[in-house]
Amino acid sequence: MKIAIVGSGAIGRLFGAFLAKGGHEVILVDVDQRVIDEINRSGIGLMELGESNPDTVNKLPVQAVSDPSTISDCDLVLLTVKSHATLTAAKSVLHLIGESSPILTLQTGLGNIETLEKLVSPQHIIGAFTFMSATALGNSRVRHGGMGKTYLGELNGDFSPRLEKVCEVFNDCGLMNQMVHRIVGRLWCKVIVYSAINPVSSILKIPNGNLLSQMESVTLMKKLLDEGKMVADACAIDLVYPDLYELLFDACNKSSNNLSSMLQDLLNDRPTEINAQNGALCRFAEEKGVSTPTQQTMVQLIKLLERWKPNLGPNF
């Protein structure tokens, strides 16, 4: 299968490495020419799960381009950019998207699917999200931070032949996945869970697993979960998972040594996805008249960290 991955951040690199290792043709698209050059020169350097030496990497050869118009066709477009870049990134690959070459949005945030629907037919979109975790290292390297399942679903809930094919490809490459009927409700579950993990880990400057070591951080995350669930209930979202607390603890444990994507963004002086996660929940809450003071506080604190760029300490 020929797969174009738009966005060469941590998840883009991780999935690119797994898919390339599985024998598929992978083309990464990114706006950072330095990363593009490094990928073309050395491939993706995958630091395997459990490896502690960042110089010990498995180099996977892939192509990389900064201009997606140079790609004439593909079988699948994998969208892994941050939510604030969804519109621009999707516009750049419109010529690749169609019934037989859908765009699969592998993003954690609310509003990405709606943005894509403004550009392409919903029939050309596959919804997805993953509990795989990774950290982007220097150059074109990536550290696999934790195993997790990837959920995929057609927006109309069907188990289509193309969805089955993508799932088969992912499985064959070692990417555990599951086809689901209610992808939007499941996505909301992940957004609510990571609206607790991401900002709290970023403010405390600790790996995900450390969040469970103190009762105060656990209590704070539970408040964020409770507010998120109230918003989902007000929006009549079927959350699918009966126990978000269990999902939270499972996510923290499976990525215990990993830095959250939001903390990685702050460390690398990049915009975070706070607007697509906690910010989105706050916007829906306001529309429905639901009070979310803890979520709002997280949005304000992360935006302050983005603007002030404080010294995050010698350990980072």
TIMIVO-824863 format. One record per residue (C-alpha): residue in three letters; z, y, x. Coordinates in steps of 0.05 Angstrom, whole numbers, padded with zeros to 5 digits, always signed. Each point is the difference from the previous one (the first is absolute). Example, Ala and Ser with C-alpha at 12.3 -4.5 7.8 and 13.67 -1.06 7.14 Angstrom:
<sites>
Ala+00156-00090+00246/Ser-00013+00069+00027/
</sites>
This chain:
<sites>
Met+00000+00000+00000/Lys-00016+00071+00024/Ile+00060+00044-00013/Ala+00006+00076+00010/Ile+00072+00023+00008/Val+00008+00074-00012/Gly+00061+00024+00038/Ser+00025-00029+00066/Gly+00074+00012-00008/Ala+00051-00056+00004/Ile-00023-00040-00061/Gly-00074+00012+00013/Arg+00008-00027+00071/Leu+00043-00058-00022/Phe-00048-00024-00054/Gly-00059+00014+00046/Ala+00031-00044+00053/Phe+00015-00058-00048/Leu-00070+00004-00031/Ala-00034+00003+00068/Lys+00042-00058+00025/Gly-00025-00038-00061/Gly-00072+00009+00022/His-00021+00057-00046/Glu-00041+00061+00020/Val+00048+00059-00002/Ile-00020+00073+00006/Leu+00056+00051+00004/Val-00013+00071-00024/Asp+00044+00057+00024/Val-00004+00075+00015/Asp+00038-00005+00066/Gln-00054-00008+00053/Arg+00051-00020+00053/Val+00021-00060-00042/Ile-00072-00017-00015/Asp-00018+00000+00074/Glu+00060-00043+00017/Ile-00015-00051-00054/Asn-00073-00005+00022/Arg+00023-00008+00072/Ser+00058-00048-00008/Gly+00001-00023-00073/Ile+00065-00002-00040/Gly+00059-00021+00042/Leu+00044-00042-00046/Met+00072-00008+00022/Glu+00018-00064-00036/Leu+00060-00007-00046/Gly+00063-00013+00041/Glu-00030+00024+00066/Ser+00044+00050+00036/Asn-00046+00022+00057/Pro-00047+00056-00025/Asp-00047-00016+00057/Thr-00010-00071-00024/Val-00055+00006-00051/Asn-00056-00043-00028/Lys-00063+00041+00005/Leu-00046-00008-00060/Pro-00071+00028+00007/Val-00021+00044-00058/Gln-00048+00058-00009/Ala+00023+00071-00016/Val-00037+00062-00023/Ser+00018+00071-00018/Asp-00062+00009-00044/Pro-00002-00051-00057/Ser-00072+00019-00016/Thr-00019-00043+00060/Ile+00022-00061-00039/Ser-00058-00023-00044/Asp+00035-00053-00041/Cys+00062-00044-00005/Asp+00032-00051-00046/Leu+00067+00035-00008/Val+00030+00069+00012/Leu+00073-00001+00017/Leu+00034+00067-00011/Thr+00063+00008+00044/Val+00005+00076+00008/Lys+00060+00041-00021/Ser-00002+00023-00072/His-00015+00073+00018/Ala-00065-00023+00033/Thr-00024-00046-00057/Leu-00050+00048-00030/Thr-00034+00019+00065/Ala+00000-00070+00027/Ala-00028-00030-00064/Lys-00056+00052-00003/Ser-00021-00019+00070/Val-00013-00073-00018/Leu-00029+00008-00070/His-00067-00028+00024/Leu+00035-00066+00016/Ile+00035-00010-00066/Gly-00029-00042-00057/Glu+00010-00060-00044/Ser-00011-00049+00058/Ser+00035+00044+00051/Pro+00063+00027-00035/Ile+00051+00048+00030/Leu+00069-00031+00006/Thr+00055+00052+00004/Leu+00056-00027+00044/Gln+00046+00060-00006/Thr+00072+00012-00021/Gly+00001+00059-00046/Leu-00016+00021-00071/Gly-00065+00036-00017/Asn-00047-00034+00049/Ile-00034-00043-00052/Glu-00007+00060-00046/Thr-00032+00040+00057/Leu-00050-00056+00013/Glu-00018-00004-00074/Lys-00024+00072+00005/Leu-00052-00023+00050/Val-00020-00071-00017/Ser+00000-00046-00060/Pro+00067-00036-00012/Gln-00041-00065+00003/His-00011+00015+00074/Ile+00074+00006+00017/Ile+00050-00054+00018/Gly+00073+00019+00000/Ala+00045-00028+00054/Phe+00063+00012+00040/Thr+00035-00038+00055/Phe+00069-00017+00025/Met-00027-00012+00070/Ser+00031+00049+00048/Ala-00026+00028+00066/Thr+00010+00056+00050/Ala-00059+00036+00032/Leu+00011+00003+00076/Gly-00037+00041+00051/Asn-00076-00004+00008/Ser-00026-00054-00048/Arg+00060-00046+00001/Val+00042-00022-00060/Arg+00065-00038-00005/His+00006-00050-00056/Gly+00068+00018-00029/Gly+00009-00051-00056/Met-00034-00050-00044/Gly-00009+00014-00073/Lys-00045-00016-00058/Thr-00060+00042-00021/Tyr-00013+00007-00074/Leu-00070+00012-00026/Gly-00027+00011-00070/Glu-00059+00025-00039/Leu+00018+00062-00041/Asn-00019-00036-00064/Gly+00044-00059+00017/Asp-00055-00051+00008/Phe-00002-00053+00055/Ser-00072+00014+00020/Pro-00042-00041+00049/Arg+00000+00059+00050/Leu+00076+00005-00004/Glu+00006-00074+00012/Lys-00046+00007+00060/Val+00041+00056+00031/Cys+00064-00040-00010/Glu-00033-00060+00033/Val-00021+00042+00060/Phe+00070+00030+00007/Asn+00034-00068-00005/Asp-00047-00031+00052/Cys+00018+00057+00048/Gly+00075-00010-00008/Leu+00011+00057-00049/Met+00043-00030-00055/Asn-00023+00027-00067/Gln+00003-00010-00075/Met-00048+00019-00056/Val+00037+00035-00056/His-00017+00025-00070/Arg+00045+00062-00002/Ile-00015+00033+00066/Val+00020+00071-00022/Gly+00069-00021-00024/Arg+00012-00037+00065/Leu-00024+00060+00040/Trp+00052+00043-00036/Cys+00053-00050+00021/Lys-00019+00007+00073/Val-00003+00076-00004/Ile+00070+00002-00031/Val+00028-00047+00053/Tyr-00032+00038+00058/Ser+00020+00067-00030/Ala+00070-00025+00018/Ile-00016-00031+00068/Asn-00047+00052+00030/Pro+00037+00066-00007/Val+00069-00028+00013/Ser-00022-00036+00063/Ser-00037+00063+00022/Ile+00060+00046-00010/Leu+00048-00049+00035/Lys-00052-00017+00054/Ile+00013-00075-00003/Pro-00041-00064-00009/Asn-00005-00028-00070/Gly+00050-00056+00010/Asn+00055+00048+00021/Leu-00002+00031-00070/Leu+00038-00060-00026/Ser+00057+00005+00051/Gln+00038+00057-00033/Met+00023+00005-00072/Glu-00017+00074-00003/Ser-00074-00011+00016/Val-00004-00059-00048/Thr+00032+00043-00055/Leu-00049+00056+00013/Met-00059-00047-00004/Lys+00025-00029-00065/Lys+00004+00069-00030/Leu-00073+00011+00019/Leu-00019-00067-00031/Asp+00037+00016-00064/Glu-00035+00067-00007/Gly-00068-00031+00015/Lys+00011-00053-00053/Met+00018+00053-00051/Val-00065+00036+00014/Ala-00040-00065-00007/Asp+00034-00015-00066/Ala-00015+00069-00026/Cys-00074-00010+00020/Ala-00001-00069-00035/Ile-00017-00034+00066/Asp+00009-00076+00001/Leu+00037-00008+00066/Val-00010-00076+00001/Tyr+00057-00012+00049/Pro+00066-00008-00037/Asp+00045+00017+00060/Leu-00021+00059+00043/Tyr+00065-00006+00040/Glu-00021-00070+00023/Leu-00069+00028+00018/Leu+00033+00056+00040/Phe+00045-00047+00040/Asp-00057-00048+00012/Ala-00046+00056+00026/Cys+00054+00026+00047/Asn+00016-00069+00027/Lys-00073-00020+00011/Ser-00014+00064+00038/Ser+00069+00006+00032/Asn-00024+00023+00068/Asn-00057+00043-00026/Leu+00000+00075-00006/Ser-00022+00022-00069/Ser-00069+00030-00006/Met+00031+00067-00018/Leu+00044+00000+00062/Gln-00061-00019+00042/Asp-00037+00060-00029/Leu+00057+00048+00017/Leu+00006-00028+00070/Asn-00075+00010+00011/Asp-00002+00070-00031/Arg-00043-00023-00059/Pro+00006+00018-00073/Thr+00040-00052-00039/Glu-00016-00030-00068/Ile+00061+00030-00032/Asn-00044+00034-00054/Ala-00032-00066-00020/Gln+00067-00037-00003/Asn+00063+00038-00017/Gly-00040+00062-00017/Ala-00044-00039-00049/Leu+00062-00029-00034/Cys+00028+00070-00007/Arg-00064+00025-00031/Phe-00001-00056-00051/Ala+00074+00012-00013/Glu-00012+00074-00015/Glu-00056-00018-00049/Lys+00046-00048-00037/Gly+00063+00043+00003/Val+00037-00049+00046/Ser+00051+00026+00050/Thr-00010-00025+00072/Pro+00045+00043+00044/Thr+00005-00052+00057/Gln-00075-00009+00003/Gln-00009+00076+00001/Thr+00050+00006+00057/Met-00038-00052+00041/Val-00065+00039-00010/Gln+00032+00065+00023/Leu+00033-00032+00061/Ile-00063-00035+00024/Lys-00042+00063-00009/Leu+00051+00038+00042/Leu-00006-00053+00055/Glu-00076+00006-00004/Arg+00003+00075+00009/Trp+00056+00006+00051/Lys-00020-00060+00042/Pro+00071-00009+00027/Asn+00014-00041+00063/Leu+00006-00071-00026/Gly+00040-00023+00060/Pro-00010-00037+00066/Asn-00003-00069-00033/Phe-00068+00017-00031/
</sites>
